[in-house]
Every structure is written in C-alpha cells, then in structure tokens.
C-alpha cells in the first residue's frame, strides 16, 4: 500500500508522514522529496528537474510496494498526470494536504501545482492537529479482505519481455471470468534473460495496468524454480492452453533482438 501526501511546501506533508511512520505496525518506509533529491543529487527545480525527481519517486514506490513495504510519501509532485499514473498501477491512498495559514514557505510554491480531483483524502491543516489529521486516513485499520475468498489462475514465467502471446495465454482464463496471478521468476539477468526482475515487474504493471486496477490481475515476484510438484487431491486444476499457430510463432528472442538485446549472439 502506498500513502502519498501531496500539496504545496509548508502544508504539513512531511510532519504528517513522519507521524504516520511512528504509528506503523507493518514494515514501513518514508520517501521524502528533499531526501530523495539528496540521494539522486538532483537539485534542479525546473519543470524538467521536477519531472525527473517525480519519476524517481514513482519507480521507487513501485519497487518497494512490490517488496511488501507500506510506502509513505511526502512529495509535492505538482503534476496530477504523474501521480495518477501510479494510482493506475498500484494501490494508492492520495492525501491532499493544504493550509490557508502563512508558514514562510510560500517562496517555494510550485506555481504549476495541480491538486487531485478524484479518489483522494482532503486535509486542511490550518486548524487541525496532527492526530486529528491522521484520523482521516485509513491507516493501520484492518479492512475486510476478499483475498482469502478469491481464487486465482496462476501463470509462472520469465516474461522477457511481455508480449501478445503472453496476453493470449492469460486471456484464456480472464474471458471465463477468472482472476489471474502473474508470477515473475526472480532470476539473474543473462544473455537470454537481459531484463532484471524490477524491470519486468514495472513493465507488467504498465502492460496490465487496467486489469491490475480492476482487481482482475495480481503480479507477484517468486524465487526462481526448477520444477512444479503436486500430489493428489490438491484442490486445484493443472490446465494446458494450446495456442494457435500465429500465437505460437511469436518469438521472445526476436523481440529482444529488435529491442537491441542478443543481436549477433
């Protein structure tokens, strides 16, 4: 889960984020805008510099969320489209923090800031205490989960890279109204597998963003495997899907070569 505090400097984003981290009962991590700029040595506050910094935040959020962390972000991130791109691929609670009080940070305001317009929590810190503000956020509050009641059709692969043949494969279950679990083998990159696991995960989230958002597809990293083993009475089916020739003819090797990997190997 990702909690993103957005708003102008001085509104109280970092204060609320730090207070939330102290109450965290999971493995939580705080991403702060200034800290990230120090980490990546990016002190460019121009529009291009902001875009670069925000993209670093988005990539880091997706990585940490996939690893099971609760991610708490306090970054201005003025561009709504970029924040929405994360909401389209991950479970994000966006919190818009603002105040009418002058707090001495007005010179640092992002003039092109775009407030959220849907699916967000509005917090005015002008007269609210930290505790009162945090009460508005569904944090550390157990919500009913359908995970244990929902069954998935599991697909295990390298997805190097994801292509139309893979989509045909999961569509065989999706068109029957089944949910799909795409499991990514965590393998060391080599000549045949040039893409790292993090790249594969991010690519899958992009390729399957609509299905992920709708809850029809989940993406998960697993350790590399050497075999699939089962006994009798396991309670699930082993299903083989035989693709038509046009789908069988799709070559991941050729796709990688067209991307510039493996050429001449």
C-alpha positions in Angstrom: 0.0 0.0 0.0 1.2 3.5 -0.8 0.2 6.6 1.1 1.1 9.8 -0.9 1.0 13.2 0.8 0.8 15.8 -1.9 0.5 19.6 -1.6 2.5 22.8 -1.5 5.6 23.3 0.7 4.7 24.1 4.3 1.3 22.5 4.2 2.3 19.7 6.6 3.1 16.8 4.4 6.3 15.7 6.0 5.0 16.3 9.5 2.1 14.0 8.9 4.2 11.4 7.1 6.6 11.2 10.0 3.8 10.9 12.5 2.2 8.1 10.4 5.5 6.2 10.3 5.7 6.2 14.1 2.3 4.5 14.2 3.1 2.0 11.6 2.6 -1.6 12.6 3.9 -3.0 9.3 7.3 -2.7 7.6 7.0 0.9 6.6 9.4 3.3 4.7 9.2 7.0 4.3 10.1 8.7 1.0 10.6 12.5 1.4 11.1 14.8 -1.6 14.2 16.6 -0.1 15.8 13.3 1.0 15.3 11.8 -2.5 16.9 14.8 -4.2 19.9 14.4 -1.9 20.1 10.7 -2.7 20.0 11.2 -6.5 21.8 14.5 -6.4 19.0 16.2 -8.3 18.6 19.9 -7.2 17.0 21.0 -10.4 13.7 22.7 -9.6 12.8 23.5 -13.2 9.8 21.6 -14.7 12.2 19.1 -16.3 14.0 18.6 -12.9 10.7 18.1 -11.1 9.6 15.5 -13.7 12.9 13.6 -13.2 12.6 13.7 -9.5 8.9 12.6 -9.5 9.7 9.7 -11.9 12.4 8.5 -9.5 9.7 8.5 -6.7 7.2 6.6 -8.9 9.8 3.9 -9.7 10.9 3.6 -6.1 7.3 3.4 -4.9 6.5 0.5 -7.3 9.7 -1.3 -6.3 9.1 -1.0 -2.6 5.3 -1.8 -2.8 6.1 -5.0 -4.8 8.6 -6.0 -2.0 5.8 -5.8 0.6 6.6 -2.4 2.2 4.0 0.1 3.3 5.3 3.2 1.5 4.6 6.7 2.9 5.5 9.5 0.5 5.7 13.2 1.2 6.5 14.9 -2.1 4.9 18.0 -3.7 4.7 16.2 -7.1 2.8 19.0 -8.8 1.8 17.1 -11.9 -1.5 15.3 -11.5 -0.9 13.1 -14.5 2.2 11.6 -13.0 0.6 11.0 -9.6 -2.4 9.4 -11.4 0.0 7.1 -13.3 0.9 5.4 -10.0 -2.7 5.2 -8.9 -3.5 3.3 -12.2 -1.0 0.6 -11.4 -0.8 0.4 -7.6 -3.0 0.6 -4.5 -2.5 4.3 -3.6 -4.2 6.5 -1.0 -3.6 10.0 -2.1 -3.8 12.7 0.6 -4.0 16.3 -0.4 -2.6 18.5 2.4 -3.2 22.3 2.3 -3.5 25.3 4.6 -4.6 28.9 4.4 -2.0 29.9 7.0 1.2 31.7 6.0 4.1 29.5 7.1 7.1 31.1 5.4 7.4 28.5 2.6 5.4 30.5 0.0 8.5 31.4 -2.0 9.0 27.7 -2.7 5.5 27.1 -4.0 5.2 25.2 -7.3 3.2 27.6 -9.5 2.1 24.8 -11.8 0.8 22.6 -9.0 -2.3 20.6 -9.9 -4.5 19.4 -7.0 -6.1 16.0 -7.1 -9.7 15.9 -8.4 -10.9 12.4 -7.5 -10.1 9.5 -5.2 -8.2 11.4 -2.6 -8.4 12.5 1.1 -8.6 16.2 1.7 -6.8 17.5 4.8 -6.7 21.2 5.8 -4.0 21.6 8.5 -4.8 25.2 9.2 -6.7 24.4 12.4 -6.3 20.6 12.7 -3.8 18.9 14.9 -1.5 16.1 13.7 -3.7 13.5 15.5 -6.9 14.9 14.1 -5.5 14.8 10.6 -4.2 11.2 10.9 -7.7 10.1 12.0 -8.9 10.9 8.5 -6.6 8.4 6.9 -7.5 4.6 6.9 -4.0 3.6 8.2 -3.4 0.5 10.4 -7.2 -0.1 10.2 -8.0 -3.6 9.2 -10.3 -3.7 6.2 -12.3 -6.7 5.1 -10.2 -8.5 2.5 -11.5 -10.8 -0.2 -8.1 -12.2 -0.9 -8.8 -15.4 1.1 -12.1 -15.8 -0.7 -10.8 -15.1 -4.2 -9.1 -17.8 -6.2 -6.6 -17.2 -9.0 -5.4 -18.8 -12.1 -1.6 -18.8 -11.7 0.9 -18.3 -14.5 4.6 -18.5 -13.8 7.2 -17.2 -16.2 10.1 -15.0 -17.0 8.2 -12.6 -19.2 11.3 -11.5 -21.1 9.6 -9.3 -22.3 5.8 -9.4 -22.0 4.3 -9.9 -25.5 1.0 -10.7 -27.3 1.5 -14.4 -26.8 1.5 -14.0 -23.0 -1.6 -11.8 -23.2 -3.4 -14.5 -25.2 -2.5 -17.0 -22.5 -3.9 -15.1 -19.6 -6.9 -14.1 -21.7 -8.0 -17.8 -21.8 -8.8 -17.5 -18.1 -9.9 -13.9 -18.0 -12.6 -14.5 -20.6 -14.0 -17.2 -18.4 -14.4 -14.6 -15.6 -11.4 -15.9 -13.6 -8.8 -13.8 -11.8 -5.2 -14.2 -12.8 -2.0 -14.2 -10.8 1.1 -13.5 -12.8 4.2 -14.8 -11.0 7.6 -13.5 -12.1 10.6 -15.8 -11.5 13.4 -13.8 -9.8 16.3 -14.7 -12.0 19.8 -13.3 -12.5 20.0 -11.4 -15.8 21.9 -13.2 -18.5 22.2 -13.3 -22.4 18.7 -15.0 -22.7 17.2 -13.0 -19.9 18.6 -9.5 -20.2 15.9 -7.7 -18.1 16.2 -7.6 -14.3 13.2 -8.6 -12.2 12.4 -5.0 -11.2 12.2 -4.0 -14.9 9.9 -7.0 -15.6 7.6 -6.1 -12.7 7.4 -2.5 -13.8 6.8 -3.5 -17.4 4.0 -5.8 -16.4 2.3 -3.1 -14.3 2.4 -0.9 -17.4 1.2 -3.5 -19.8 -1.6 -4.8 -17.5 -2.4 -1.5 -15.7 -6.2 -1.6 -16.4 -6.5 -5.2 -15.3 -4.5 -4.6 -12.1 -6.6 -1.5 -11.3 -9.8 -3.6 -11.8 -8.5 -6.3 -9.5 -8.6 -8.9 -12.2 -4.8 -9.4 -12.2 -2.2 -9.6 -9.4 1.5 -9.5 -10.1 4.0 -11.2 -7.7 7.7 -12.0 -7.6 8.7 -15.5 -6.6 12.2 -17.1 -6.2 13.4 -19.0 -9.2 12.0 -22.5 -9.6 13.3 -25.7 -11.1 10.1 -27.8 -11.0 6.4 -27.7 -10.3 5.3 -30.6 -7.9 1.9 -31.6 -6.7 0.2 -34.6 -5.0 -3.3 -36.0 -5.4 -6.3 -34.1 -4.0 -4.5 -30.8 -4.2 -7.8 -28.9 -4.8 -6.8 -27.2 -8.0 -6.5 -28.0 -11.7 -3.5 -28.2 -13.9 -4.6 -26.7 -17.2 -2.7 -26.6 -20.5 -3.6 -23.9 -23.0 -2.5 -24.7 -26.6 -2.2 -21.5 -28.6 -3.0 -21.2 -32.3 -0.1 -21.1 -34.8 0.1 -17.3 -35.1 0.5 -17.1 -31.3 3.0 -19.9 -31.2 5.1 -18.1 -33.8 5.6 -15.1 -31.6 9.3 -15.2 -30.7 10.5 -13.5 -27.5 14.1 -14.0 -28.8 13.2 -12.0 -31.9 11.5 -9.3 -29.9 14.6 -9.0 -27.7 16.8 -8.7 -30.8 14.6 -5.9 -32.1 15.0 -4.2 -28.8 18.8 -4.4 -29.2 19.4 -7.4 -26.9 21.1 -10.6 -28.1 21.9 -9.2 -31.6 24.7 -11.3 -33.1 24.8 -13.7 -30.1 
